[in-house]
Amino acid sequence: MIREFFTYISESPKLASAKKLGHLAESISLLAREKRCQKAWLPHRTLCKSFITEHLSEAQHYDSVLVLGSGPLHEIPIEALARTFKQVTLVDIVHLKSVKRELTRFTNIKFVEHDISEIESALINGELLRKIPEAFLSQNWGLVLSVNIMSQLPLHLEAYIEKTFKNKFQKEDVETYLQDVTKNHFLYLKSFNAPVLLITDTVTSYYNKQNLVIQTDHNYAHLNLPRPATEWNWNVAPIPEFQKDVGIKMNVGAFVLKNLPS
């Protein structure tokens, strides 16, 4: 906790929402959680990297690749991307200094701090804005990656609403707003004039100490997702990481969206 505290005060993210909505704190705590769950998470990380590496041939050219939700890069085959593409652009709302330091040996990697949903500033001002993001669409990317970010986008928004605007909005309006965040991210990905590799959890299952499923949530019942190219299970919160007698597993889908230039 002490190390996490000093890391927090040493970071200076560009976007105000990075701290206000808890992204910075979550990015730092994620590193600690990944160490605790390293054994359980390794198969997922390996499968993410393998899927991306095996589908780099989907790129329409190798001048540039865009990575949305790059995070600490534990699921990104960053060396393969840096070798394959002339320019690698990593986009997330927070890029920790430790992550940047690890990549100083690469001269073709660019870090961009950006709110991928493009609605957090509006929420801070008390508005439930609904929009399909527009950033980066005008650029000629060879390949676009969205990695383990789509289902995460509403989480900080929901927590901020509960903390700051508990009685301001109708429950039904908030639920629709949060669903639209994932829907609009998917529509955003389909708007690129480049192939897109999408990796996201699709089903969340809660299990007990007897390894029996006690609850299942279908994350994208409101979306018409295509058939995944491949899928696997991720033991994201082994007991007692989530609760002392409940763990969380996710079904993860890996998709190839072969968008056509307009």
Buried (B, 14 or more C-beta within 10 A) or exposed (E): EEEEEEBBEEBEBEBEBBBBBBBBBBBBBBBEBBEEBEEBBEEBBEBBBEBBBBBBEBBBEBEBBBBBBBBBBBBBBBEEBBEBBEBBBBBBBBBBEEBEEEBEEBEEBEBBBBBBBBBBBBBBEEEBBEEBBEBBBEEEBBBBBBBBBBBBBBBBBBEBBEEEEEEEBEEEEBEBBBBBBBBBBBEBBEBBBBBBBBBBBBBBBBBBEEEEEEEEEEBBEEBEBEEBBBBBBBBBBBBEBBEEEBBBBBBBBBBBBEBEEE
